[in-house]
Amino acid sequence: MNMYANPSLEREFTRPQPGQRKILAHYILHTLPRVKKELQRWQCQAAICPNTTLAAQALSSLNSKDFHCYGGSVFALCADDREETLIELITAYQTICDYLDNLCDRNDCLDGSAFRQLHVSLLDALQPEAVKSDYYELYPHQDDGGYLAGLVTACRKCLQTLPSYEAVQQEVLQLAHLYIELQVRKHIDWAVRERELISWAEVEAANYEDIYWQEFAAASGSTLAVFALFALAAGDEVCVEQVQAVSNTYFPWICGLHILLDYFIDREEDRQGSDLNFTFYYKDEAAMSGRLKHFIGQSHAQLAHLENSTFTRTVVEGLLAMYLSDQKVKRQKLQKTAAALLDESGPNTWRVYRLCALVRRFF
């Protein structure tokens, strides 16, 4: 069913709404359809990749991971008259991440050097003046017909129009480096994967207070801090203090909450597939729930440092609502833990949760 053509749902969102409801109404009725058009554009490009393996992986990432772009696009709401640019930028950047994740998941390549070279595309996407590299140089499949380079170019074109990108660029690049380090280690041979991942994450986590290695690794896998900084860069005047406030709020707390929730709802699926899941490193479900509550508390506490706390509160509550309304929670009988997490975030999160459950009926 097409949610955008449903009269009852449209009435729910188009009646006068203050604050968060207004944000959600614009996002659902205007932003999401625009993201869909962007994804369709990239699907057309992916379909004509000369290499059939690369074409299949590109199309698979767009079809099965499109919700990453839909979720990330919420940050375009902060951009006012640059909303269209942010939608294009976030969709292209997230599509690079999802496509590369698919390529690194393939069993015919476990070469960390090949994965690192593929991910140079992310760094190139964030540096408009950099000379592009041969991203497939070490990968067993090569000719994508310019698909990945096209995504990089799309990001660059958007970034060049953001008036304050220079103010956030170094912070964004640091976050991208952490993401790359995680992705490379997460996909190498199982014989060394866990050891390499723990060794790296323990060293990095030592720079943060009260965070476990698996939680730091989880936070590194989120693109939310990058998108929040993109949104900040859409403003005309950005100071160092604003950049640090946004970065410190999202990383590691909101980013960590984001990916830990993702792993939380995928527990049974990952257990059956013998896949890496960061929530498996907690002693038991009670310990996991306690740490998720800690991340919820820290995420809310950090809002005091932001100028636009209403929007970021919506992001935190939206993450909980989106993941915990997934049918995977019910199938795994995780409703009790989910309810405790919603309680931890507060009554308004329950309202967003019920709204999210309603929206899911139309997807």
Secondary structure, DSSP 8 states (H G I E B T S, - for coil): --GGG-HHHHHHHHS---HHHHHHHHIIIIIHHHHHHHHHHHHHHHHT-SSHHHHHHHHHHHHHSHHHHHHHGGGGGGGGGGHHHHHHHHHHHHHHHHHHHHHHH-TT---HHHHHHHTHHHHHHT-TTS----TTTTSS----TTHHHHHHHHHHHHHTT-TTHHHHHHHHHHHHHHHHHHHHHHHS-HHHHHHHHHHHHHHHHTTSSS--HHHHHHHHT--HHHHHHHHHHTSS---HHHHHHHHHHIIIIIHHHHHHHHHHHTHHHHHHTT---GGGGSSSHHHHHHHHHHHHHHHHHGGGG-S-HHHHHHHHHHHHHHHHTSHHHHHTT-HHHHHHHHHHH-HHHHHHHHHHHHHHTT-
